[in-house]
């Protein structure tokens, strides 16, 4: 009798332990730029695409493709690869899916190239006015694509506004895929004075996986003279000089 009680007690303990193990939340795994995370870093606003990954043994992970490189602060949140089950397999799956997506995206996405004619467009600004190629005919046009979660985009806005102040004859357009209620507070806070295109359905596709901001300079005949992805003092100076030379 006593032996049965002991065995029953052991079985109860084992069952409790098993239930605790099965009810424990599975480890969250994110892969970004080949690094592993157990939670989303602060760069989540830069997310371009998400990939669902699962190994043959059922280990799940979410792969992320960003519009801008991870910040140093975010990289410091990465966890050691050794702590991730089947990390090598997950990383191999991630790299393969990223390459597949890039190939697919590049084959489907239109690009803007120097020396080519700027495509026909129809865009609506934040006040509801519709703009087309006819509105910029015979004028130098500059297009800057951005979004509210893009730190470099926001940082360059004060300098870009100075360009318009110095070159009022140039048609300066800023374009975001976001709606007016999202973009307006940022534009007001940054005092960005370019013509604000919102709810963009066309220009965002030209950015592709190369990242924001994208700035395009078009001459008076409608030919693209500069296309720049990302921003830096050197890039902005090169763009400014190109605009000045075309006026």
N, C-alpha and C positions, 0 to 999 in steps of 0.2 A: 504493500500500500504506500509506504513512504517513498519507495523508489518511483512509483507512478507519479507521485506528487512532484518529486524532483524533476523527472523527465518533462512533466507538464509545464513546470515553471521554466525550464530551459527553452522549451518550444515557444512559450509565450514571449520570452525575452527575444528569441530569434525573430519571431513574427513582428514584434514591435520595431526591432532594428531594421528589418526588411521594409516595413511600411514607411519608416522614416527616410530610408534611402530612396524609395520610389517616389515619395512625395516631395523630395528636395528639388528645388527649381534647377533646370538644366543650365549649364554655363552659357552665358551669352558671348558670342564670338563675332567680332567685326574685323575685316581685313581691309586696310587702306594702304596703298603704295607699298605692299609687301610687309607691312607691320600689323601686329595683332593687338586688338583692344577688347576689353570686357565691357566697355561702355563707349558711347559715341563721344568723341572729343569735341572741343568747342568749335571746330571747323565745320560743324554740321550744315551751316548755311551755304557751304560751298558744294554741297552734294549735287552731282549731275545725274548719276545713274546708280541703281542698286541691283546687285546680283545675288540670287538665292543659290547657295551652295550646300551640297549634302553628300557625304561619303557613303560608300557601300555599307558601312557599319552604322549609319544613321547619325553621324556627327554633323550638325548643321552650323552654318556660318553665313553671315551677310557680307558680301563684298561691295565696297563703295568706290565709285569713280568721282573725283572732285573736279571742279572747274579751275581751281588754283591749287598749288602745292600745299601740303600740310605745313602749318607753322611749327616753329621749334617747340612752343608750349604744348601743342597737341602731340608732337612726337614723344615728348617726355611722359605721356600717359600710356605709351605702348607697354605691353606685358611681354615677358620673355617667351620666345617660341616654344621652349621646353615645357611650359605650363599648359600648352594647348594640345589636346588629343588629336592625333593624326594631322599635325600641323603641316608636314611636308606635302601630304596629299591635298589638303585644303589650299595650300599656297600654289600648287601646280594647277589645280582647277581654276583658281582665281586668275592666274596669269593667262591661262588659255582663254577664259571667257573675256577678259579685257581685250586681248588681241582680236578675238572674233568680233567684238563690238566695235572696235576701232576700224576694222576692215569693212564691216557692214555700214558703219556710219559714214566713212569716207566715200564709199561707193554711192551712197544715196544723197549726200549733202552737197549742195552747190557751194562753190568757193568764189571768192573775189580775188582776182589776180591783177597785178600791175599791168597796165597797157591795154586792158580790156575795157569795154564800155560798161558803165554802171547799169545794172538791170532796171527794167521798168518796175516802179513801186507805187504803192498807194498806202499811205500811213495816216493815222489820226493822232492829232496832238491832244494834250490834256484839256484843252478848251473845246474840243470837238471839231476843229478845222481839219479837213482832209488835204493832204499834200501829195503831189505827184511829181514826176520828172518835169512836167511843164512849168512848175513853180520855181525850179532851179535852173532852167535853161539859160545859158549865157553867164552863169555865175559860178564861182568856186563854191563847192559844197563839202562840208566835213560832217561825218557821221560817227558818233561815239556810242557804242553799245555797252550797257552796264546793268546791274541789278542791285537792290538795296543791301544784300548780304555780301557784296564784294568790297572788301576793305580797300584794296588799291583803287577801285573805281571812285569811291567816295573821297579818298585822299587827294586825288588829282583834280577834283572839281573846282576848287578855288583858282588854280592856275589856268584851267581851261576857260573859266569865266573871264579872265584877264585877256585871253585871246580875242574873245568877242568884243570886249570893250575897245581893243586896239584895232580890230578889223571889222567894223560894222557892215562892210560891203559883202562879207562872206556869209553864206548860209550855214549856220552851225546847228546841227540836230543831235539831240541825245535820245536814245531809244532804249526802252526796257520792256520786257515781256510782261511785267507786273501791271496790275490795275492801278487806276488813278489814286484810289484811297491808300494804297501802299506806297506809291512813289511820291505823292505830293508832299507829305511831311518831310521826307529826306531832301527833296529839291528845295523846299523853303528853308530848312535848317542850314543847308549848304549854300544857299543863295546861288544855285546853279542857273545861269541865265541863258543856256542854249534852248532852242525850241524843243520842248519835251514831248517825244512820241511815247505813247503808253499802249499797253495791250498789244505789243508788237507781234505780228503773225509771220513776218518774213525775215527781217534782218537777223533775228536770233539764230536762224539756221546757218547763217554764214559764219557764225562764231565756231560752231562744231565743237570738237574736243580740245581746241587750242587755247581756250580760256579767255576770260574777261579781264579787263576791258578790251574791246576791239575798236580801233579808230581807223577810218577810211577817209582819204583825201581824194576828191574828184575835181578835175579841172573844168574850165568853162565850156569845153566841148563834150563833157560827159564821160571822159576817159579817166579811169582809176590811176592815180599817180603814186599813192602810198597805201599800204595796208599793214597795220601794226597790231600785234596781239600782246597783251600785258602792258605794263607801263614802268617807266623809270625816268629819271631826269634826262638821260641821254636820248631815249626814245621820244620824249616829249619835245626836246629841242630839235630833233631831226624833223618831226612832224611840223613844228611851228615854222621852221625855215622853209619847208616845202610849200606850206600854205602861203607864206609871204611871197615866194617866188612866182606863184601862179596868179596873183592878184592883178 
